[in-house]
Amino acid sequence: MNRLPTPFLKTVFIALLACMLAACATPPRAPVEDDTVAERVRAPAPEEPRGLQIRPLRNPAVTELTEAARQAEDEDDLERAALLLERALRIEPRDPELLQHLAEVSFNQQDWEQAESHASRSFDVGPRVGELCRRNWQTIVMAREQMGYRHSAELARERLDACRVEPPPRF
């Protein structure tokens, strides 16, 4: 029986271990740009037409929690803002505005995966047109860019134009 020498096995083992670690490495995250979510997501570009907007009726308790979350954001207390929005989501679990707001807070907390997840859920349950749709896809684009998924971010960027639908002409 022909046996391999022990130093050879150690070398093969180390080489395999190095290959496995290299395969697990993730691409480096892109640095967060100075632009805030408010500038890149919430405020539409001035040259962008407003188009058709769809807004659902809102529960007063949810409105109060949302306003408190915005105030917490203004005070840079993102943790409290996220908690308030999660409480509001317990009342209205399929509210697309709440999901998008939570996506934006998650993005500001640099939790890119949660930001993308919440924005995707908001798009799934929300209107497929208008400002909210645009905010959904812009958040998804930014989150994917931060995670280093450039190609996926480009695909999401292409979906932004589908959100713009002009209202019917008035006579």
Backbone as a printed PyTorch tensor [residue, N CA C, xyz], in Angstrom:
tensor([[[  0.8310,  -1.1680,   0.0000],
         [  0.0000,   0.0000,   0.0000],
         [  0.8910,   1.2510,   0.0000]],

        [[  0.5380,   2.1910,  -0.8550],
         [  1.3440,   3.3900,  -1.0150],
         [  0.7270,   4.5150,  -0.1740]],

        [[  1.4080,   5.0150,   0.8200],
         [  0.8970,   6.0670,   1.7110],
         [  1.5370,   7.4010,   1.3590]],

        [[  0.7400,   8.4550,   1.4360],
         [  1.2520,   9.7910,   1.1600],
         [  1.9620,  10.3150,   2.4030]],

        [[  3.0360,  11.0240,   2.2190],
         [  3.7560,  11.5770,   3.3730],
         [  2.9210,  12.6390,   4.0830]],

        [[  3.0590,  12.7400,   5.3850],
         [  2.2910,  13.6610,   6.2220],
         [  2.5070,  15.1220,   5.8390]],

        [[  3.7310,  15.5870,   5.5330],
         [  3.8920,  16.9930,   5.1430],
         [  3.0870,  17.3300,   3.8790]],

        [[  2.9530,  16.3760,   2.9700],
         [  2.1710,  16.6010,   1.7530],
         [  0.7010,  16.8180,   2.1080]],

        [[  0.1540,  16.0180,   3.0220],
         [ -1.2460,  16.1580,   3.4460],
         [ -1.4830,  17.4990,   4.1290]],

        [[ -0.5190,  17.9330,   4.9350],
         [ -0.6490,  19.2290,   5.6030],
         [ -0.6990,  20.3550,   4.5840]],

        [[  0.1270,  20.2630,   3.5550],
         [  0.1560,  21.2960,   2.5180],
         [ -1.1650,  21.3220,   1.7500]],

        [[ -1.6840,  20.1340,   1.4090],
         [ -2.9570,  20.0580,   0.6990],
         [ -4.0770,  20.6090,   1.5720]],

        [[ -4.0760,  20.2750,   2.8430],
         [ -5.0970,  20.7560,   3.7750],
         [ -5.0520,  22.2770,   3.8780]],

        [[ -3.8870,  22.8560,   4.0000],
         [ -3.7440,  24.3120,   4.1180],
         [ -4.2020,  24.9920,   2.8290]],

        [[ -3.8630,  24.3990,   1.6860],
         [ -4.2870,  24.9710,   0.4080],
         [ -5.8070,  24.9360,   0.2690]],

        [[ -6.4360,  23.8210,   0.6670],
         [ -7.8970,  23.7250,   0.6110],
         [ -8.5560,  24.7160,   1.5560]],

        [[ -8.0030,  24.8480,   2.7390],
         [ -8.5350,  25.7990,   3.7120],
         [ -8.4350,  27.2250,   3.1760]],

        [[ -7.3250,  27.5690,   2.5540],
         [ -7.1520,  28.9080,   1.9820],
         [ -8.1590,  29.1530,   0.8680]],

        [[ -8.3990,  28.1370,   0.0340],
         [ -9.3790,  28.2770,  -1.0480],
         [-10.7850,  28.4790,  -0.4900]],

        [[-11.1340,  27.7440,   0.5440],
         [-12.4650,  27.8790,   1.1390],
         [-12.6490,  29.2620,   1.7520]],

        [[-11.6380,  29.7650,   2.4280],
         [-11.7390,  31.1010,   3.0220],
         [-11.8400,  32.1710,   1.9470]],

        [[-11.1210,  32.0010,   0.8680],
         [-11.1820,  32.9710,  -0.2260],
         [-12.5720,  32.9660,  -0.8650]],

        [[-13.1950,  31.8120,  -0.9660],
         [-14.5350,  31.7130,  -1.5560],
         [-15.5760,  32.3790,  -0.6780]],

        [[-15.3530,  32.3810,   0.6220],
         [-16.3150,  32.9690,   1.5560],
         [-16.1760,  34.4820,   1.6590]],

        [[-15.0990,  35.0270,   1.1560],
         [-14.8650,  36.4650,   1.2820],
         [-15.9260,  37.2280,   0.5080]],

        [[-16.4010,  38.2970,   1.0920],
         [-17.3880,  39.1380,   0.4200],
         [-16.6740,  40.3420,  -0.1620]],

        [[-17.2560,  40.9550,  -1.2030],
         [-16.6140,  42.1370,  -1.7650],
         [-16.6410,  43.2660,  -0.7360]],

        [[-15.6670,  44.1440,  -0.7540],
         [-15.6560,  45.2310,   0.2230],
         [-16.8530,  46.1370,   0.0070]],

        [[-17.4150,  46.6170,   1.0990],
         [-18.5750,  47.4910,   1.0170],
         [-18.1440,  48.8650,   0.5350]],

        [[-18.9890,  49.4330,  -0.2830],
         [-18.7220,  50.7850,  -0.7590],
         [-18.9560,  51.7420,   0.4060]],

        [[-18.1690,  52.7860,   0.4940],
         [-18.3900,  53.7390,   1.5900],
         [-19.7300,  54.4420,   1.4120]],

        [[-20.3600,  54.7570,   2.5270],
         [-21.6350,  55.4600,   2.4820],
         [-21.3690,  56.8650,   1.9750]],

        [[-22.1420,  57.2600,   0.9840],
         [-21.9640,  58.5880,   0.4210],
         [-22.4980,  59.6280,   1.3910]],

        [[-22.0640,  60.8660,   1.1900],
         [-22.5100,  61.9480,   2.0620],
         [-23.9810,  62.2630,   1.8800]],

        [[-24.5380,  61.8930,   0.7180],
         [-25.9600,  62.1280,   0.4840],
         [-26.7670,  61.3160,   1.4860]],

        [[-27.7540,  61.9240,   2.0680],
         [-28.6120,  61.2170,   3.0050],
         [-29.7750,  60.6030,   2.2550]],

        [[-30.4940,  59.7390,   2.9280],
         [-31.6860,  59.1380,   2.3340],
         [-32.6850,  60.2340,   1.9810]],

        [[-32.7750,  61.2290,   2.8230],
         [-33.7270,  62.3090,   2.5610],
         [-33.4320,  62.9850,   1.2270]],

        [[-32.1550,  63.1330,   0.8820],
         [-31.7940,  63.8010,  -0.3650],
         [-31.9650,  62.8850,  -1.5660]],

        [[-31.6110,  61.6140,  -1.4250],
         [-31.6060,  60.7170,  -2.5780],
         [-32.8990,  59.9430,  -2.7620]],

        [[-33.6800,  59.7620,  -1.6970],
         [-34.8800,  58.9370,  -1.8030],
         [-36.1440,  59.7490,  -1.6010]],

        [[-36.2170,  60.4710,  -0.5140],
         [-37.4730,  61.1420,  -0.1720],
         [-37.7760,  62.3510,  -1.0360]],

        [[-36.7770,  63.1290,  -1.3760],
         [-37.0140,  64.3370,  -2.1660],
         [-36.8510,  64.0120,  -3.6490]],

        [[-37.9430,  64.0310,  -4.4170],
         [-37.8010,  63.7400,  -5.8450],
         [-37.0020,  64.8390,  -6.5330]],

        [[-36.3420,  64.4620,  -7.5970],
         [-35.5470,  65.4270,  -8.3530],
         [-36.4490,  66.5260,  -8.8900]],

        [[-35.9710,  67.7620,  -8.9150],
         [-36.8200,  68.8670,  -9.3680],
         [-37.2830,  68.7060, -10.8160]],

        [[-36.4740,  68.0790, -11.6560],
         [-36.8750,  67.9310, -13.0510],
         [-37.8270,  66.7720, -13.2630]],

        [[-38.0410,  65.9840, -12.2250],
         [-38.9020,  64.8030, -12.3390],
         [-40.3620,  65.2010, -12.1760]],

        [[-41.2200,  64.8730, -13.1550],
         [-42.6370,  65.2240, -13.0050],
         [-43.2740,  64.4190, -11.8750]],

        [[-44.2350,  65.0050, -11.2430],
         [-44.8680,  64.3620, -10.0960],
         [-45.6690,  63.1320, -10.4990]],

        [[-46.3910,  63.1890, -11.5930],
         [-47.1430,  62.0250, -12.0610],
         [-48.2710,  61.6550, -11.1210]],

        [[-48.8190,  60.4850, -11.3460],
         [-49.9480,  59.9650, -10.5950],
         [-49.4840,  59.5040,  -9.2140]],

        [[-50.2190,  59.8750,  -8.1670],
         [-49.8890,  59.4760,  -6.8010],
         [-51.0780,  58.7400,  -6.2000]],

        [[-50.7970,  57.6690,  -5.4490],
         [-51.8440,  56.8970,  -4.7900],
         [-51.5440,  56.8960,  -3.3020]],

        [[-52.4820,  57.3610,  -2.5030],
         [-52.2750,  57.4310,  -1.0610],
         [-53.4560,  56.7570,  -0.3480]],

        [[-53.1870,  55.7490,   0.4970],
         [-54.2670,  55.0950,   1.2300],
         [-54.6920,  55.9150,   2.4490]],

        [[-55.8830,  55.5990,   2.9830],
         [-56.3120,  56.2110,   4.2410],
         [-55.4530,  55.6610,   5.3590]],

        [[-55.2640,  56.4400,   6.4100],
         [-54.3450,  56.0340,   7.4590],
         [-55.0230,  56.0440,   8.8220]],

        [[-54.7020,  55.0440,   9.6390],
         [-55.1620,  54.9310,  11.0130],
         [-54.5260,  56.0710,  11.8230]],

        [[-55.2970,  56.7810,  12.6610],
         [-54.7450,  57.8950,  13.4460],
         [-53.5930,  57.4700,  14.3770]],

        [[-53.6670,  56.2670,  14.9330],
         [-52.5780,  55.7970,  15.8120],
         [-51.2920,  55.6200,  15.0110]],

        [[-51.4260,  55.1320,  13.7830],
         [-50.2630,  54.9530,  12.9150],
         [-49.6810,  56.3130,  12.5450]],

        [[-50.5540,  57.2860,  12.2790],
         [-50.0960,  58.6410,  11.9590],
         [-49.2890,  59.2180,  13.1150]],

        [[-49.7790,  59.0230,  14.3270],
         [-49.0900,  59.5360,  15.5120],
         [-47.7220,  58.8690,  15.6880]],

        [[-47.6730,  57.5530,  15.5210],
         [-46.4000,  56.8440,  15.6420],
         [-45.4180,  57.2530,  14.5420]],

        [[-45.9250,  57.4860,  13.3480],
         [-45.0690,  57.9040,  12.2360],
         [-44.4850,  59.2840,  12.4940]],

        [[-45.3030,  60.1880,  12.9870],
         [-44.8100,  61.5340,  13.3110],
         [-43.7590,  61.4740,  14.4120]],

        [[-43.9760,  60.6290,  15.4080],
         [-42.9820,  60.4670,  16.4770],
         [-41.6870,  59.8760,  15.9170]],

        [[-41.8090,  58.9570,  14.9640],
         [-40.6180,  58.3660,  14.3420],
         [-39.8510,  59.4240,  13.5540]],

        [[-40.5560,  60.2890,  12.8410],
         [-39.8810,  61.3660,  12.1000],
         [-39.1590,  62.3140,  13.0450]],

        [[-39.7940,  62.6000,  14.1710],
         [-39.1540,  63.4610,  15.1700],
         [-37.9030,  62.7800,  15.7220]],

        [[-37.9800,  61.4860,  15.9940],
         [-36.8080,  60.7510,  16.4800],
         [-35.6940,  60.7700,  15.4370]],

        [[-36.0590,  60.6560,  14.1680],
         [-35.0590,  60.7520,  13.0950],
         [-34.3960,  62.1220,  13.0950]],

        [[-35.1980,  63.1670,  13.2480],
         [-34.6510,  64.5240,  13.2710],
         [-33.6690,  64.7050,  14.4220]],

        [[-33.8870,  63.9640,  15.5010],
         [-32.9980,  64.0180,  16.6640],
         [-31.8600,  63.0060,  16.5550]],

        [[-31.7420,  62.3500,  15.3910],
         [-30.7220,  61.3180,  15.1310],
         [-30.8350,  60.1190,  16.0650]],

        [[-32.0380,  59.8350,  16.5250],
         [-32.2800,  58.6500,  17.3470],
         [-32.9290,  57.5970,  16.4480]],

        [[-32.1090,  56.9770,  15.6030],
         [-32.6180,  56.0300,  14.6190],
         [-33.1590,  54.7690,  15.2640]],

        [[-32.5950,  54.3810,  16.3800],
         [-33.0700,  53.1850,  17.0820],
         [-34.5160,  53.3740,  17.5330]],

        [[-34.7920,  54.5380,  18.1360],
         [-36.1530,  54.8350,  18.5860],
         [-37.1040,  54.9620,  17.3940]],

        [[-36.6370,  55.5770,  16.3230],
         [-37.4650,  55.7130,  15.1140],
         [-37.8520,  54.3350,  14.5880]],

        [[-36.9050,  53.4210,  14.5400],
         [-37.1880,  52.0650,  14.0540],
         [-38.2000,  51.3700,  14.9600]],

        [[-38.0470,  51.5180,  16.2730],
         [-38.9850,  50.8900,  17.2090],
         [-40.4000,  51.4400,  17.0360]],

        [[-40.5160,  52.7490,  16.8690],
         [-41.8340,  53.3580,  16.6790],
         [-42.4800,  52.8760,  15.3830]],

        [[-41.6750,  52.7600,  14.3290],
         [-42.2170,  52.2850,  13.0560],
         [-42.6240,  50.8170,  13.1330]],

        [[-41.8650,  50.0250,  13.8780],
         [-42.2360,  48.6160,  14.0570],
         [-43.5400,  48.4960,  14.8440]],

        [[-43.7440,  49.3780,  15.8290],
         [-45.0230,  49.3850,  16.5580],
         [-46.1700,  49.7470,  15.6210]],

        [[-45.9280,  50.7220,  14.7540],
         [-46.9600,  51.1090,  13.7900],
         [-47.2580,  49.9550,  12.8280]],

        [[-46.2340,  49.2020,  12.4630],
         [-46.4420,  48.0620,  11.5630],
         [-47.2400,  46.9440,  12.2320]],

        [[-47.2030,  46.8620,  13.5490],
         [-48.0540,  45.8750,  14.2270],
         [-49.5260,  46.2400,  14.0790]],

        [[-49.8050,  47.5290,  13.9620],
         [-51.1890,  47.9850,  13.7670],
         [-51.5890,  47.8180,  12.3010]],

        [[-50.7290,  48.2290,  11.4050],
         [-50.9910,  48.1690,   9.9550],
         [-49.8410,  47.4190,   9.2790]],

        [[-49.8280,  46.0870,   9.3340],
         [-48.6740,  45.3220,   8.8400],
         [-48.4490,  45.3980,   7.3280]],

        [[-49.4560,  45.8120,   6.5790],
         [-49.2960,  45.8660,   5.1170],
         [-49.2980,  47.3020,   4.6000]],

        [[-48.9440,  48.2420,   5.4390],
         [-48.9090,  49.6480,   5.0320],
         [-47.6060,  49.9160,   4.2770]],

        [[-47.6750,  50.1760,   2.9670],
         [-46.4560,  50.3540,   2.1820],
         [-45.6430,  51.5840,   2.5810]],

        [[-46.3130,  52.6500,   3.0210],
         [-45.5860,  53.8530,   3.4560],
         [-44.7430,  53.5500,   4.7000]],

        [[-45.3220,  52.8070,   5.6440],
         [-44.5810,  52.4380,   6.8490],
         [-43.3790,  51.5640,   6.5110]],

        [[-43.5950,  50.5860,   5.6430],
         [-42.5020,  49.7010,   5.2490],
         [-41.3750,  50.4880,   4.5830]],

        [[-41.7400,  51.4520,   3.7300],
         [-40.7150,  52.2540,   3.0690],
         [-39.9980,  53.1480,   4.0660]],

        [[-40.7440,  53.7240,   4.9830],
         [-40.1160,  54.5720,   6.0070],
         [-39.1240,  53.7480,   6.8320]],

        [[-39.5180,  52.5360,   7.1950],
         [-38.6170,  51.6600,   7.9450],
         [-37.4000,  51.2820,   7.0940]],

        [[-37.5920,  51.1210,   5.7910],
         [-36.4690,  50.8380,   4.8880],
         [-35.4750,  51.9960,   4.9050]],

        [[-35.9760,  53.2120,   4.9020],
         [-35.1020,  54.3830,   4.9120],
         [-34.3550,  54.5150,   6.2360]],

        [[-35.0340,  54.2140,   7.3400],
         [-34.3660,  54.2420,   8.6420],
         [-33.2940,  53.1490,   8.6970]],

        [[-33.6290,  51.9680,   8.1860],
         [-32.6510,  50.8700,   8.1490],
         [-31.4430,  51.2550,   7.3140]],

        [[-31.6750,  51.9430,   6.2050],
         [-30.5570,  52.3840,   5.3750],
         [-29.6700,  53.3490,   6.1480]],

        [[-30.2910,  54.2900,   6.8540],
         [-29.5130,  55.2460,   7.6500],
         [-28.7430,  54.5610,   8.7750]],

        [[-29.2390,  53.4130,   9.2320],
         [-28.5310,  52.6290,  10.2450],
         [-27.4700,  51.7280,   9.6050]],

        [[-27.3170,  51.8280,   8.3000],
         [-26.3780,  51.0310,   7.5130],
         [-26.6850,  49.5400,   7.5670]],

        [[-27.9720,  49.2210,   7.6900],
         [-28.4300,  47.8360,   7.6240],
         [-29.0090,  47.6480,   6.2240]],

        [[-28.1110,  47.4550,   5.2570],
         [-28.4800,  47.4380,   3.8440],
         [-29.4680,  46.3170,   3.5220]],

        [[-29.2760,  45.1450,   4.0830],
         [-30.1640,  44.0120,   3.7730],
         [-31.5880,  44.2870,   4.2430]],

        [[-31.7150,  44.8230,   5.4510],
         [-33.0520,  45.1530,   5.9610],
         [-33.6780,  46.2660,   5.1220]],

        [[-32.8810,  47.2390,   4.7370],
         [-33.4050,  48.3360,   3.9220],
         [-33.9700,  47.7940,   2.6160]],

        [[-33.2090,  46.9240,   1.9630],
         [-33.6840,  46.3390,   0.7040],
         [-34.9340,  45.4890,   0.9320]],

        [[-34.9360,  44.7150,   2.0030],
         [-36.0680,  43.8460,   2.2980],
         [-37.3510,  44.6460,   2.5370]],

        [[-37.2640,  45.6830,   3.3620],
         [-38.4470,  46.5010,   3.6590],
         [-38.9330,  47.2400,   2.4100]],

        [[-38.0050,  47.7680,   1.6130],
         [-38.4030,  48.4750,   0.3930],
         [-39.0680,  47.5130,  -0.5920]],

        [[-38.5570,  46.3020,  -0.6860],
         [-39.1560,  45.2960,  -1.5800],
         [-40.5620,  44.9300,  -1.1150]],

        [[-40.7170,  44.7410,   0.1980],
         [-42.0550,  44.4320,   0.7260],
         [-43.0130,  45.5910,   0.4790]],

        [[-42.5220,  46.8170,   0.6400],
         [-43.3530,  47.9920,   0.4000],
         [-43.8230,  48.0120,  -1.0500]],

        [[-42.9220,  47.7090,  -1.9740],
         [-43.3010,  47.6680,  -3.3870],
         [-44.3190,  46.5590,  -3.6350]],

        [[-44.1210,  45.4010,  -3.0050],
         [-45.0230,  44.2680,  -3.2130],
         [-46.4560,  44.5670,  -2.7740]],

        [[-46.6250,  45.3050,  -1.6750],
         [-47.9740,  45.5720,  -1.1650],
         [-48.4920,  46.9580,  -1.5420]],

        [[-47.6310,  47.7860,  -2.1040],
         [-48.0010,  49.1560,  -2.3960],
         [-48.3400,  49.3970,  -3.8540]],

        [[-48.5150,  50.6610,  -4.1960],
         [-48.8200,  51.0030,  -5.5810],
         [-47.6050,  50.7750,  -6.4730]],

        [[-47.8460,  50.4070,  -7.6830],
         [-46.7620,  50.1340,  -8.6310],
         [-46.3530,  51.3800,  -9.4070]],

        [[-46.9520,  52.5160,  -9.0320],
         [-46.6450,  53.7820,  -9.6910],
         [-46.5520,  54.8750,  -8.6400]],

        [[-45.9690,  55.9960,  -9.0280],
         [-45.9500,  57.1670,  -8.1670],
         [-44.6960,  57.3000,  -7.3390]],

        [[-44.7480,  58.2610,  -6.4500],
         [-43.5920,  58.6100,  -5.6270],
         [-43.1530,  57.4520,  -4.7400]],

        [[-44.0880,  56.7460,  -4.1250],
         [-43.7140,  55.6480,  -3.2350],
         [-42.9830,  54.5520,  -4.0040]],

        [[-43.4470,  54.2330,  -5.1790],
         [-42.7920,  53.2460,  -6.0350],
         [-41.3590,  53.6910,  -6.3370]],

        [[-41.1890,  54.9540,  -6.6720],
         [-39.8610,  55.4940,  -6.9700],
         [-38.9540,  55.4230,  -5.7490]],

        [[-39.5030,  55.7610,  -4.5740],
         [-38.7110,  55.6790,  -3.3480],
         [-38.3150,  54.2380,  -3.0460]],

        [[-39.2340,  53.2860,  -3.2990],
         [-38.9140,  51.8720,  -3.0990],
         [-37.6900,  51.4890,  -3.9160]],

        [[-37.7570,  51.7610,  -5.2200],
         [-36.6770,  51.3170,  -6.1060],
         [-35.3850,  52.0910,  -5.8810]],

        [[-35.4760,  53.3630,  -5.5130],
         [-34.2540,  54.1170,  -5.2300],
         [-33.5690,  53.5540,  -3.9860]],

        [[-34.3450,  53.1810,  -2.9790],
         [-33.7730,  52.5750,  -1.7720],
         [-33.1300,  51.2360,  -2.1040]],

        [[-33.7960,  50.4400,  -2.9350],
         [-33.2460,  49.1410,  -3.3350],
         [-31.9370,  49.3410,  -4.0830]],

        [[-31.9050,  50.3070,  -4.9940],
         [-30.6760,  50.5970,  -5.7470],
         [-29.5400,  50.9460,  -4.7920]],

        [[-29.8060,  51.8740,  -3.8740],
         [-28.7550,  52.3290,  -2.9570],
         [-28.2840,  51.2020,  -2.0430]],

        [[-29.2130,  50.3830,  -1.5440],
         [-28.8310,  49.2850,  -0.6570],
         [-27.9670,  48.2680,  -1.4020]],

        [[-28.3570,  47.9420,  -2.6260],
         [-27.5750,  46.9730,  -3.4030],
         [-26.1940,  47.5290,  -3.7340]],

        [[-26.1110,  48.8220,  -4.0100],
         [-24.8020,  49.4270,  -4.2620],
         [-23.9200,  49.3170,  -3.0220]],

        [[-24.4960,  49.5740,  -1.8550],
         [-23.7230,  49.4970,  -0.6170],
         [-23.2590,  48.0810,  -0.3170]],

        [[-24.0460,  47.0840,  -0.7420],
         [-23.6630,  45.6880,  -0.5160],
         [-22.7070,  45.1890,  -1.5890]],

        [[-22.4280,  46.0350,  -2.5890],
         [-21.4900,  45.6520,  -3.6300],
         [-22.1150,  44.8930,  -4.7840]],

        [[-23.4370,  44.9030,  -4.9030],
         [-24.1300,  44.2040,  -5.9760],
         [-24.4110,  45.1870,  -7.1100]],

        [[-23.3890,  45.5450,  -7.8510],
         [-23.4950,  46.5770,  -8.8900],
         [-24.4830,  46.1920, -10.0010]],

        [[-24.3780,  44.9790, -10.5050],
         [-25.2560,  44.5540, -11.6010],
         [-26.7220,  44.5480, -11.1500]],

        [[-26.9520,  44.0230,  -9.9690],
         [-28.3010,  43.9680,  -9.4120],
         [-28.8460,  45.3870,  -9.1790]],

        [[-27.9740,  46.2960,  -8.7740],
         [-28.3870,  47.6850,  -8.5680],
         [-28.7880,  48.3250,  -9.8980]],

        [[-28.0610,  48.0210, -10.9600],
         [-28.3990,  48.5590, -12.2800],
         [-29.7600,  48.0470, -12.7400]],

        [[-30.0300,  46.7740, -12.4870],
         [-31.3360,  46.2120, -12.8560],
         [-32.4550,  46.9240, -12.0980]],

        [[-32.2160,  47.1960, -10.8220],
         [-33.2200,  47.9050, -10.0180],
         [-33.3840,  49.3390, -10.5110]],

        [[-32.2900,  49.9740, -10.9270],
         [-32.3490,  51.3510, -11.4230],
         [-33.2450,  51.4370, -12.6640]],

        [[-33.2300,  50.3910, -13.4890],
         [-34.0720,  50.3740, -14.6840],
         [-35.5590,  50.3590, -14.3250]],

        [[-35.8840,  49.8530, -13.1510],
         [-37.2920,  49.7790, -12.7300],
         [-37.8380,  51.1470, -12.2950]],

        [[-36.9580,  52.0870, -12.0050],
         [-37.3960,  53.4160, -11.5680],
         [-38.3100,  54.0930, -12.5840]],

        [[-37.9880,  53.9880, -13.8590],
         [-38.7880,  54.6720, -14.8810],
         [-40.2070,  54.1350, -14.9620]],

        [[-40.3980,  52.8630, -14.6360],
         [-41.7380,  52.2760, -14.6980],
         [-42.6630,  52.8620, -13.6300]],

        [[-42.1130,  53.5180, -12.6370],
         [-42.9250,  54.1000, -11.5650],
         [-43.6120,  55.3930, -11.9930]],

        [[-43.1170,  56.0090, -13.0300],
         [-43.6390,  57.3060, -13.4470],
         [-44.7800,  57.1100, -14.4370]],

        [[-45.9790,  57.4780, -14.0210],
         [-47.1580,  57.4260, -14.8790],
         [-47.8210,  58.7850, -14.7860]],

        [[-48.0260,  59.3710, -15.9380],
         [-48.6470,  60.6980, -15.9740],
         [-50.1420,  60.5660, -15.6850]],

        [[-50.7050,  61.5040, -14.9220],
         [-52.1500,  61.4640, -14.6670],
         [-52.9090,  61.7300, -15.9660]],

        [[-54.1550,  61.2580, -16.0360],
         [-54.9350,  61.4800, -17.2480],
         [-55.1600,  62.9800, -17.4590]],

        [[-55.2680,  63.4040, -18.7120],
         [-55.4660,  64.8420, -18.9730],
         [-56.8190,  65.3070, -18.4390]],

        [[-56.8320,  66.5230, -17.9280],
         [-58.0830,  67.1090, -17.4260],
         [-58.6980,  67.9780, -18.5070]],

        [[-59.9610,  67.9120, -18.6050],
         [-60.6550,  68.6870, -19.6380],
         [-61.4250,  69.8180, -19.0300]]])
